[in-house]
Amino acid sequence: MKAGKELPINGMCQSAGVSRAGYYRFQLEPGIGDADMGWRDEIQKIAVEWPSYGSRRIREELNRRGKEVNRKKVQRIMREDNLLCLRKRKFVVTTDSRHSLKVYPNLAAKMVLTGVNQLWVSDITYIRLDEEFVYLAVVLDAFSRRVIGWALDQTMQDDLTLAALMMALAKRPIIEGLVHHSDRGVQYASGEYIEKLKENQIQISMSRKGNPYDNAKAESFMKTLKTEEVYRIDYRDLTHARSCVKQFLEKIYNQRRLHSALGYLPPAEFERGLLPHLDSAQVGL
């Protein structure tokens, strides 16, 4: 390089490992850096790891790491550093309720939950691969929001939902009065699925016709899954998708992701906190 020739701003930023926004902020506000530099570094790391976290969840994650901070400071730093959450895409419904099978009344709507294994909720969504769609069925504990059963396959046939249910049954004990809630799709109304619920003395509940809010907890989970996992990764094939989804469900969502309805605890940690008050067998841990 010739003497006196200046590097382009982009080149200098890449060499120094900083963003253009950070460079210009430093140039315009020379006194900004020192006090907040450590906070910026921590907040940026969390924002990269959890792109959909807003200021409240990021503050809670900082607190969990032993770094007490005011939420207004987190908001200010995120605004200055343009650490915006990913915009959620429109959720696509996969329910086919055009069938003549028996449907069941909505029992879940009247339930007041006080613990785990009182209400399980189920749902199905699709995941796009390079050349096809695959389908994911999940079973959640409605109290702890924990994923207790799931299955991913190339079709939405009865075997898919049944596989997710069988995983939940293997992981959780059946408590008297347990209710299973789903939409009224054909996969959940099928004879084999209903028979398995009855065989385990699980009460059956279904959403009202045309009312997706009746299964709001499952719908909310699916949106979280799409935003924080599916939309961030280009899955090569079913094997790759299954591996990634398993990692997200079992290691990230259940074990690490903070949930506002649980006092900003991950589902597994929330359930562990119930153990002093419950028989350990009740949560299947």
N, C-alpha and C positions, 0 to 999 in steps of 0.2 A: 504494500500500500504506500502511496506517495506521502511524503511528509506534509502535514497540514490538512490532508483530506479527511473529512469527517465521515464516520459510519452513519448509514441511515438509522433513523430512530428504531425501526423494527429490528434491525440487526443488533443494535446495542441492547434492546430489551431482551432479545433471545439469548444473547451472550451472558447477560446478567441474571437471567431467570426471573424477570419481572414482567408485569403486564404494561401495555401502553398507558392504561388508565392510571396505574400506580406511578409510572414515570411522570406523567403530566401533573398528577396531584402533588407529587413531591416538588416539582418545579414551581408550581403556583403557590403552594403552601409549605414553605420550608420548615415550619415548626410543627407540622402535623405528625411526623413520624414516630418520635421517640416513645411517647407514653402508650400509644395504641399498637405499636408494631407487633408485640407478642400476641395481643388479642386478634389482630388481623390474620396472623399466621394460623392460629388455632381455628378461627372461624372459617377461613378458607379451606382448611383440611376437612372440616366437618361438612361444609357445603359441597365439596367435591365427592365425598363419600356418600352423602345423602342429599342429592340435588333437589328433592321435593320438600326438604325441611324449611319451614319458615323461621322467623326470629325466635318464636317461643320455644320450638323444639331444639333449636341450636343452643339457646340459653340453657335449657334443661340438660342437654348433652354436656355442655361445658361444666355445669354444676356437678354432674355425675363424675366428671374427670377431676374434681377437686378444684375447679376454677370458678369461684363465685363472681358473677358479673351482673350488672343491671341490664334489663332487657332493652332499655332505650339506647344504651351503648351498642348492643348487638344490632339493633335496627339501623342505627346511624352508620355503623361500619359496613353492614350489608348493602345499604343504599349507596354509600360512597364507592364501594367496590363492585357494584352492579351484580351482586350475588342473588339473582332472582330465581324463584322456583320454576321448575319445568311446568309449562301449561298442560293441563290435563286434556286428553282427547275425549271425544264423545264416546260413551260406553255403548256397545252394541249388544242388544238382548238376544239370547240364543234359545229362549223358551218357545216350545211348540205345545200349546195347550189345546190344539184342535184334535181332540180324541174323545172317545166314548167311555173311557175308563172312569172308575169312581174317583171323585175328588173329596177331600176332607175339609172340615171347617177350620178356620184360623184360631187355634188355641193359643198361639204365641202372643197375640195382641193383648191378652188379658193377664199375662204372666208378669209378676214382679220378681226378678231374679235376685237371689241372695247368695248364690254360690255356683260352683262349677257343676257340670253334669246334670243340670236342670233343663237346659235347652240347647240342642244342637241345631245349627242352621247349615243348609247346603245350597250350592249353586254350581252353574257351569258357565265357562267362558271359552272363547277361542283364542288361539295364538297363531300368528302368521309366521311361517317358515319361508325359505327362499322360493319354494315351488308348490307349497300346499298349506292348508290350515290343519292344525291339530287342536284338540279340545281338552280342557282341564276341568275336572270336577273336584270340589273341595267340601270338607265338613269342618265347621268351626264350632268351638264351644262359645256360646253367645256371651257368657259372663266374662270370660278371660280373653276373648277374641283369638284364642290360640288355634292354629290349624292342627287338627287331630287326625285328619284323613285326607288323602288326595290321590288322584290318578290322572295321568296324561296319556292320550292315545290319539289315533288318527280318525276315530269316529265318535259320535255322541250316542252310541247305542247303550242299552241297559247295562252292559258289562262295565262301562266307564264309571257310572255313578255307583254301581254295586261294589267295584273295587275300592273306591274312596270310602264307602261305608264300612267295608270289611276291615280296612286299616284302622278306622276309628274304633270299631268294636274290639279289635285286638289290643289297642292302646288304653282303652278306658273301661272301667267297670260300669255296669248298668245299675244305676240308682233308681229306686222306685219312684215313679212319677216322671221319668225322663221323657221329654217331648222332642221329636224330630220335626223341624220345620223346613219347608222348601216351597218353590213355586209349584204350579200345578202342571208342569211339563210332563210329557209322556214318559220320560226316563224315571221320574219319581213316582208316577202313578202306576208303573208297570207291575204286573203280578209278582215277579220275583223280588223286586225291591220292597214292595209292601209286605210280602210274606216274611222277608228277613227282619223287618221292623217288628212285626207282630210276634215272630218267633222269639225275639228278645224282649218282649213286653214293653216296647217303646211306643208311646202314644204318637199319633200321626197328625200333623198340622200342615195346612197349605195356605198360600196367599189367596186373597180374593181375586176374582177375575179382573184383569187389567189394572192391578194395583201393585207395581213393583216395590213401593215403599213398605209393603208388608214384610219384605225380606231385606230391609235396609242394611242390616249389619253385614250380610253376605255381599250385597251389592257394593257397599263401601269398601270391603276388603278387596273385591275384584278391581276396583278403581285404583287402590293402592298398589296392587300387584302390577297392573298395566303401567302405571306411572313410574314406579321405582325399579321395575325389573324388565318387563316385556319391551317397552318402548326404548330402552337403553341398549338392547343387545340384538344383533342380527344372528338368529339361530340358523345353523347350517342344515340341521336335520333333526329328526325326532330324538335321537340319542343325545345330541348336544342340548336340545331344549329341555329334555328330562333332567339332565345333569344340572343345568343352570337353575331350573325351577326348584329342584330339590334343595340346592344350596340356599336359595333365597327363602323358601318356606321354612326349612328346618333349622338353618343356622343364622339367618339374618332376621327374618320377620319374627319368628317365635322367640329367638334368643337375644336379639340386640335392638330391634326397632322400637323406639319410644312411642307409646300410645297415649294420647291426651286423655281418653276416657278411663285409663288405668292409673292416673296420677303420674303420667310420663314414665311409666315402667314398661319394659318388654313383657309380653304375655307370660313367658316361662318364669320370669322373676316375680311377676304379680302372683302367679299361682304358688310359688314357693313361699310367699308371704302369707298365704292362707293356711299353710300347714300347721301352725300352732293352734289354729281354731278348728281344723278339720282332721278327720282320719286320713292319713297319707294315701290309703288305698282309694279314696274318693277322687283324687286328681290323677291317679294312675302314674305316679312318679316313683 
